[in-house]
Amino acid sequence: MSFKLAKAALGSLLLSSQVLMAEPALQQAWQLDALDQPESVVADAQGEWLYISNINGAPLELNGKGYISRVDREGQRFTRHWLAGFNAPKGMAISKGKLYVADMQVLHEIDLTSGKVSERYHAPHAHMLNDVTAAPDGSIYVSDMLAGGIYRLADQQLALWLEPEKMPHPNGLLWEDGQLFVASWGLDIQSDFTTKTPGTLYQIDPSSQQLKPIATGYQLGNLDGVVSYQKALYISDWISGALYRLEDNERRTVLQTAPGLADIGRYGSMLYAPMMLDNKVVAWMLP
């Protein structure tokens, strides 16, 4: 299915009465255009740069046209093709001076000083490695949205850490306060990537691998990215374009964008939203 068809089909979902209207809470700071299906934004807390993954093709296509862009946190100094030669790069995380990029069946490790790929870790049984998060000890966690399960990179070895049966379609990952938070896409994925059962948010104890769904009182949606700010979690819904704020098990829709709101990133009070179907990244100020 082409992105144009997907955009038209998904856009019709916004007409449904099931989509909640957003409460005005966020202000736009800047917008960056001229991208190619931007899927993820990650900020380097030790530097001044944001990194943006561009799929530049179909989400499962192995075309070698994917690339990483770099822009400063004010959206001014921009290098579109900072590093190229990927297939369909998606989620990213930064740990100990390295940028980790999920790219189908490969996790790329990029040295941020040299701007070169320093290592590639392969997951041959994965279907679509999607999001990445880093633990303080340097362990890297990677979700496989299509095949299910979560991989873990430790001691230079990438291996399946959580079985697909326990986590069928994980997407967004966040390490926070010693816990792994997982935003799931949902169950029974259809041809247009909608699901019969909406996704939800899970909390995983990494020592026991015990899963606990986060109660919100609502079904959420087809969840993509998750970040934390102050005492709340912000979660993006790719299909509806909604941005949810979750605090004390209470969910609010704080922003309603177009379909394709992908793997959000954050630095300080700024939230960076890749609009995958609109080929742009928008920076929003969190209240």
N, C-alpha and C positions, 0 to 999 in steps of 0.2 A: 504494500500500500504506500502510495507517495505521500510526502508531507503535505502537499496541497490538498489531497483528498482527506487526509487525516484532519487537517485544520478545519475544513468545511464540515466534516462529520462531527468533530468534537465541539465546534462552535455552536452547533445546534443544541447541544446539551445545556448551554447557558440559558436557553429559553424555558427550560423545565422549571416548574415551581419547586422542585426539590433542591435547587441550588440557592443557598442562603445569600442574601445581600450583605455586603461588607459594611462594617461600621467604620466611618472615616477616622483613621487614627494615624496613618503614615503619610509623610510628605516626601515627594520625589526630590532627590538631590541632583542627580545627573543621569544621563542615558548614553550608552555606547552602541552604535549601530555597526553595520558592515561586518557582521559575523556570519558564521555558517553552522546553523543548528547548535548554538552554545548549550552545553548540557550541565556544566558544573562551574562554580566559582569558588576558589579558595584563597584566603588571605595569608600572607606570610607575616606572622606576628613579630618576627625578628627583623623584618625589612620593611620596604615601602610598597611592595608589589602585590597585585592580584593576578592570579593565573586562571585562565578560562579555557576549558576544553571545548573544541569544536568538532562535532561528528563529521560534518561536511559530506553527507550522503545518507543512505538509509541506516537505521540504528543497528542493523545486524550485518552490514556490508563490510567486507574485508577489501577495501579499495586502496588503502595506503594514502588516502587524501586527508585524513584527519590531522588536526594540528592543535597546538597550544598557543594561545595569545597571552600577552602580558600588558598590564596597564597599571598606572599608579592609582592610589586609593582615591584620588580626586577625579579620576576619569580623564586625565589630560594627556599624559605621555603614554603612547600606545604603540606596541609592536604587534601587528596582526599575526604574523607567522614567526613567533618566537622560537618554536621548535616544531618541525613537521615530520611526516612519515609514519603517522599512526593510522589505524584502521577506523575504529569508531570509538574514540576516547570519551569516557564518561566521568565518573566520580574521581575525586582527588583528595589527598591529604598531605600535610607537610609534617615531617618529623626529623629532627636532628640534621637540618640542612639538606634534606632530600625531599623531593616532590614525588609522590607515588600516584600513578595514574592507572585506573582500571580500563583495559582495552580488550574487550571480548574474552579471549582465553589467556591474556597476558597481563601481568602487573608490572608496569615500567617503573624503575627507580631512576630519578633524574637528579643529578648534582646541581644545586641551585647556583653554586659559585661559577662552575664552568658552563652551565647550560647544556650539558650533554647527558645522554642516557648512560648511566653507570652500571646498570644491571637489569636483566629481564627475568621475571619469575613466571613460569608457565603453569597453567591449570588446564590440562588437556581435556578433562571431563566437564569443565564449566561450559555453559551455554552463552551467558552474557554477564561477565563481571561488571558490576554496576557502581556501587558506591564504596568509599574507602574512609576509614577513620583510624587514628593513631592513639595508642595508649601511652601513658608517660614512660613506661619501660622500653619503648621503641617497638613494641609489637604492633603489627598492622592488620586490621580486619577488613575483609572485602566481601561484599554481598554478591550472590549470583541470582539475579532477579528471575530468570527464566527456569533454570534447572532447580533452583532452591538451594538453601544452605548458605553457610558463611565460612569463608576461608580465613586462615590466620598465617601471617608471615612472622616467623621467629627463628633466630639462629640461621638466617639465610635460606630457610626452607618454607615454601608455600604449601600448605596442606589444608584439607577440609577439616574445619573445627567444629561446626554444628551441622548435623545431618539435615538434608532437605525435608525429611518427614517431620522434623520439629519446627522448621521455618520454611514453608513452601515457596514464597515469593518475596523475599526481603528486598528492600530498596535502600532507603536512606539509613545511614549509620551515624551514631554520635557516641563518643566516649565522654562520660560526664560523672564525676564524683565516684570513680571506681566501678561504674556500671556501664553496660553497653545498651544503648537505646536503638531500637530498630523500627523504622517506618515501613510497614508492609504495603505491597501493591494491592493485595486482595486475592480472591480465589476464583478459579474458572475464568482464565483470561480468554477474551473473545478476539476475533480477527482484527478489530479496531483498537485493541489493547484496553478496552473497558473490561470490567469484571462483573460476574453475577453477584459476588459478595465483596463489599468494600473492604479496603485495608484498614488496619488499626495500628496503634503504637504499642510496642512491647519493650519491657525492661528485662535485661538478662544479667544475672549474676555470673561473672566470668569464671569464678572458681567452681561453681556447681553446675553451670549452664542451665540453671532453672529459669524458665520464662514466666513473666507475669504481664498480662495485658494491662495497659493503663486505662482505667475507666474514665470515660468522658461524658457519659450520658447520651452520646450520639454515635452513630456510625460516621466514620470520617470520610474516606474516599480512596482514590488511587494515589497513594502517598509517594513522594519522591525525596525531598531533602528535609533535614531536621537540624536546627541549630538551637543553642541556648542563649538567653540574654536575661541578666538579672535572675529572677526566680521563675522564669517562664521558658517554655519550649515553643519554637516557631516551626511549623510544619507546612510544606507545600503540597498541594494536590495538583498533579500534572493534568489530569483530565478536565477538571472544572476551572482551574486557574485560581482557586481560592488559597489564601494564606491563613492558616489557623494559629491562634495563640492559645496555648494550654498551660494553665496554672491552677494548682490545687484541684486537679481533675475537672476543671471547668474550661470548656472550649468556647472561644469566640472567633468569628471570622473578621479579621482586621483589614483584609485587603482582598478585593476581587479583581483579578487580572484576566487575561485571555487564556485559553487552553495552551498548554505547553510550559507552564511554570515548573521549572526543573529543579536541579540540585542547588538550593540556596546556600550562600556563604555569609559570614558575618565578621566584621572587625569593629570593635567598640560598639557604638550605637548605630552603625550603618549596616543594613542588610542588603546583600547583593543578589538580585534575582535574574537568573538566565531565562530568557523567554525563547525557548527552543524553536518554536514555530514562527516566531517573528524576527529571528536572527539579530537579537539585541540583548544587552544586559542593562537592567535598570537598578540604580542605587536608591534605596529608601531609608529615611531616617526613622529609627524606632523611637517611640515615645518614652 
